[in-house]
Amino acid sequence: MAPVVPAAPVGAARPFDDVELKTLRERFPVLDRSVGDHPLAYLDSAATAQRPLEVLDAERDFLVRSNAAVHRGAHTLAEEATGAYEAARAAVAGFVGRAEDELVWTRNATEGLNLVAFALSQYGVGGADAGPYTLRAGDEVVVTELEHHANLVPWQQACLRTGATLRWIGLTDDGRLDESQLDDVVGPRTKVLAFAHASNVLGTVLPVERLVARARAVGALTVLDACQSVPHFAVDLAALGVDLDVFSAHKMLGPTGIGALAGRREVLATLPPVLTGGSMVEKVTMEASTFREPPQRFEAGTPPVSQAIAWHAAVDVLAALGMDRVAAHEHALTERLLAGVAAIPGVRVLGPTTAVDRVGAVSVVVDGVHPHDVGQVLDAEGVAVRVGHHCAQPVHRRYGATASTRASVYLYSTTAEVDAFLAALAGVRGYFGKD
């Protein structure tokens, strides 16, 4: 597959120039459409990214030429499908620094987090089947106050099932993790430390290395939500030292309906299966069954074959672009967003107001105007953003907001789109007579 943008010189992390960006955007047909009389300014990539032709074509080509059940049958189509499916596993795992047998396909990242939380709690009463990380009464699970509900609610439920206690690390007034609480909250009773790599509301990038070091010091398992990091900058999950991690395809140019749970093979091997049935078993009798080793142990039923192949194409596109270039491009746009919002009276940013240790999800509150009304005004100008609490009610509550309006950039975003957002946002309070 040919790169969609010429490769940058080694070590030169610079944003895409106008020519490169024009060439890149031509691979995303939806970006060429209009909304009413305005060109579409798609600034909702933190919710879901658009897909390039390479990804759309890869899935269609597989379905047209080689569609078959994988790991079954000896015919040509089945062999082709199995080969492409497992090649996709190797490619996606390698993109984040994991080995091929360290990546489990899931329906989405939320399912991956639920899988881990349930696996650690279904034998919570103890017994011979309990693994080293099994939760019991008296244990503690630690999260942070900025978590997406997907990395909070499953742990709440796990604690209810097992009698473990949920604790959390709070936030500073400027939207950073309050590391002064780390040693007090993560202690000898901590069994699991689960946290986001980057906040989907605040944009804050968390200090993974320091969190992992503290967890290791007390013997706790680390679980990383990497949904807002893997699409936006180079991430080597093995080098970060986290035990388990989740991320999803649709936020990184891939399809919906597929995500991944990845992690150290020795940790995955300690987890019991959650979903059971075909494909994940070794031997089945009428009396009992035995189960396969990870990752297949966690992949019961018909797998997402065409979606995995499309995800392979997505990581090929990202690798060809260079994640250092992607990060540099988004950083420049994020600086422009933050500076522009700061110049608009009556509008405040939730989270850090500089682009340092930050991704390009910028959530704002407009004084006196509900976020849904803000979104309507922006949509009328062709600007697509996310409104609501973004599945993160506690972090909004921390900063005195019930909801917010979020603009988020990605590798195909332009300065013109950012400026269209800022211009429309600047007119919101006047539109509703709040100036």
N, C-alpha and C positions, 0 to 999 in steps of 0.2 A: 504494500500500500504506500503510495507516494505521500510525502509530507504535504500538508495543506499550506504551510508557511515555510519559507526558506529557513534553514537552521541558522541560529545565531553563532557568532564566533565563540569558542570555548571561553568561559569565564565572563562573558559580556551579557549580564542580565539587564536587558533594557526592554521597555514596553514595545509592543508592535507599532511600527510606523503606519502611516495612512495607507500606503500601498499594500503592505502585508495584511492589514486589517480588512481592507476591501476584498482582497483575495480570500481571506478566511471567511468572511461573512457570506460570500457567494455559496459556500457549502451548507448554509443554513437557510433553506427556502422560506421558512416562516418569518425570518427577520426582514423580508422584503415586502411584507404586507402592510396595509394601512388600517387604521382604526378610525372610522369616519373620514374626516378630511385630513387626518394627521398621520404621518409615518409612525409605525409602531416603535416605541421605545421600551424594549423589554428589560425591566429591572426587577425581575422576580426569580432570578436563578438560584437563590438560596432555597426556594421552595421546590423548583424543578428546573433543570437546565434544558435548553433546546438541543436537538440532535442533528448532527451533520449528515450529509448524504452517505458518507462512508458507513455510518452506523445503520441507517435505514436500509442501505443496499445490502449490507452483510446479512441482516436478518432475512430479508426477502430472498436473497440468493440461496441461502440455506433451505428455506421453505420450498423454493421452486425446484431445487436440484437434489437435496439429500435428506429431506425430512423423514425421520424414522425414530423408533424407540432406541435409546442408548443402552449399552451394556446388555442388550438382548439380541438374539438372532445372529446368524452367521452370513447374512446376505450383504451385498455391497453397500446399500444405503445405510444399514445399521452400523457397519464398520466405519463408514465416512462420518456418520453422525457422532458416534462415540469418540472418534479421533478429534473432531472439531470441538466437541464438548469438553473433553479433558485438556485440550490445548488452551481453551478459554480459561479453565481453572488455573493452569500454570501461568498464563499471561497476567491475569488479574492479581494473583498472589504475588508474582514477581514485581508487579508495579508498586506494591506497598512493602516489599522486603520480606515477604513470607515465602515459605516453601510450598510446593504444590499440595502436599498432604496436610497443610496447616490451614486450608481454606474450605469452609463449609458454605454451600449455597443456601440462602434463606429467601423468604419471600420479600423481605425488606430488612432494614437495620433494626426496626422495632421488634420484629420477630426474633432476630438474633439476640437482642437484649433480654427478651422474655424467655428465650431458650436457656440462657445462662442462669437467669434468676430462678427459673423453675427447676433446672437441673441441680442447683445448689440447695434447693429447699424441699424437693419431693421426698427425700429420705431424712428430713430434718429431725425425726424422732430418734435417729441413730440406728444402730444395727449393723449387721455384717456388710451391708451394701453401701454404707456411708463412706464418701470419699474424704480426702484431707481438707477440702474447702466447704464441706457440708455445713450449713447454718443450723445452729441450735439456740435454744434459750440461753441468754447471757452473752451471746455474740453481738457484734455491732457491724452494721453496714453504713459506710460513709459516702455521701454524695456531696454536690455543691449546690449553692442556691441558684445557680444559673442554668440548671439542667433543663433540657427538653423533657416533656412529660414521659417520653419513651425511656428515659434513663432515670426516672423518678418513681413513676407508678408501679412498674414491675418490682422494684425493691421494696416499696411500701407493702405490696402484696406478699412478697417473700418473707418479710418480717412478721406479718400477720400469721402466715402459715407455720412459722417456726418458733416464734417467741423471741426472735432477735430484735434488736433495737436499731432504729434508723436515726442517724445523726447527719449533720451537714456543716460544711465550711461556708461561712458567709462572704459577703462582698463588701468592697470599699465604696465610698461615695462616688468615686470616679470610674466605677465599673470593672475593677480588677478583683481577682481573688484575694481575700484577706488572709495572706499567708501567716500572719501573726497567730492565727487560730490553729494552724496545721498540727503542731505537736500536741496540743491539748485535745483536739478532736480525734485525730488518728493515733490510737494508743494500743495497749496490749490486748484489748478485747476486739479490736477491729479485725474482721474476717475478710471484708471486701471493701475496696476503695474504687468507686465507679464515678467517672467524670468525663465531661466533654473536652475534646481537644480545642475546639473553638465554639463560642456561643452563637446560636442562630439569631439571637436578639441583640446582644451587645457587641458582637464581633470580636470579643476578647479572646486572645489565644492564651491558653493556660500553660503554666510552667510544668510541663509533663515530667521532665527529668527530676525536678525536686519532689513532685508528688510520688513518683515511682520510688525514689530513694527512701522517702518516709515510710511508704507501704512495706518495702522490703525490710526496713529496720524492725518492723513489728510483725513480719511474717504474713502480711495481708495480700490477697489476690487483687490485681489491678485490672479494671475493665474500662476500656476507652471507647467513647463515642466519637468516631473520626469522620462523621458525615459532613461536617463543615470545614474539614482540613484537607482531606485527601484530594478533593477536586481543585484545590486552590494553590497549594504549594507542595513541594517535594516532601513526602513522608516515608520514612523507613521505620515501620512499626517494630520490627525486631530490634533495630538499633536503639529505639526509644526505651526498650525494656519492658513494655507493657505485656501482661500475660494474655489477655484476650481483647479483641477490638472488633468493632462493627463499622460498616460503611455501606452506601447504597449506590446503585448504578445510575439512577435517574438524576442525581445531582452532579454527575460527571460525564455528561454527554450520552449516557446509556439509556436503556429502556426502563420503564416501570415494571414492577412485578418481580424484581430480583435484587437481592442484597447479599451481604457476606458477613459471616462470623469467622474471624481468623484468630490465630493464637498459637502459642507454643504447643507443639505436639504433645509434650509430656503433661501439659495442663488439660488439653482436650481429652486425653486418654483417661483422665480421672472422672470425667463427667458422664453420668448415666444418660441413656436416650430419653427423649421427651416425647417425640412422635414415633410410633411403632407401626410396622406393617411390612410391605414389600420393599426390597432393595437395600434395607439396612440390616438384614438378618444373615447369619451364617448357617445355622441349622434349626429347623423347626419340626417339632413333633406335636402330637396332640396334647402332650403334657407340659412342654416347656420350649423355650427358644433361646438361642445364643445370638449375640450381636456382633456386627463387623467393627473393625477399628475405625477411628475417625479418619477422614471426614464423613465417610459413607454412613457411619452410625447415626448421624443426625439428618440424613436425607431420605426419609421415608417417602414412598410414592413416586409418581411421575415428576421428574425434575424440569426446571425451566430451561430447556435446551436452546431454543432459538434466542431467548433473552441472554443466555450466557455468551453465545456467539456474537451477539450485537455488542455486549459489554467488552468482549475482546477487541472488537473494532474500535470502541471508544478509547480504551487505554492505549491502543496503537496511535490514535490521533493525538492524544495528550503527550505521549512519549515523543512523537515527531515534532510537536510544537516546542517541547522543552518546558518542564514545570518551573524552571527559573524564569523563563520569559513570561509564562502565565502569571506568576506571582508579581513580577515587576510591573506588568500591565495593570493588574488589579490594584496594586499599591498606588500607582499614580492616579487612577480614577477615584480611589477611596480618599486620597488627600484632597482631590477636587471637590468631592461630595461634602466632606467635613468642613472645608473652608467655606463652601457656598452656603451650607445650612447655618453656619455661625454668623453669617451676614444677614440672616432673615430675622427680623424682630418677632418675638412671640413663638418661636420654634426652638425646641431643645432636643439634643441628642441623648438617647439612652446609651450609656457606656462611654468608653474612652473617646475623647474629642481629638486625638491625634491618631495617625495611622501606624504608630509603633506597636508591634505585637498585636496586630489587629487584622481581621479579614474584612472584605468589602460588603458586609451586611450592616447597613446603617438604619437604625430605627429611630424615628422622631415622634415627638408629641407636639401637636399644634394647640396652643392655648385657646380654650373655648370652643374647639371644634372636634367632634367625634372622628376617630380614624376612618370609619366607614364613609363619612362625608368627605373627608380628605381624599380618600381613594376614588370617589365618584368624580370629583373635580379633576384629579389627575387623569383618570380614564378618558374623560371628555377631551383631553389634550393628547390622547394616544399613549400615555405613560402607564405601563403596567407595573403595579407594585403589590405588596402583600399588606393586608390590614387585619387587625385582630390582636390576639395575645400570642400568636405563633406557637401554640402548644407549649407555652412557658409562662403560666400565670404567676408563679412565685417571684420570678425575677421582675416582672412588671410591678407586682405589689411592693417589692423592695424599693422601687424608685417612684412610688406614688402615682402609678398609671394603671388603668384597667386594661389598656390596649395601646397599640402604636401603629404607625405607618412605616413599613420597611422597604427601602430601596436596596437592591443587592446587585452587584456587578459580577461579570464573568469575563472570560477570555475574549468574547466577541463584542463586549460592550464598548461604546464610543463616548468621546467627550461630548458630542452633540446630544446623545441620550441623557447624559448626566445634566447637561445644561437645560434640556427640556424639562427634566424633573425639577430642577431648582427654580426655573421660571414659573412653572405651574404652582409649585409649593409656595412661592412668594406671594401669589395672588389669592391663596386660600382664605386667609383671615379677612381680607377685604371683600371677598365674594360673600362671606357670611356676616359682614358688617361688624367685624370684631376689631378693626383697627382703631 
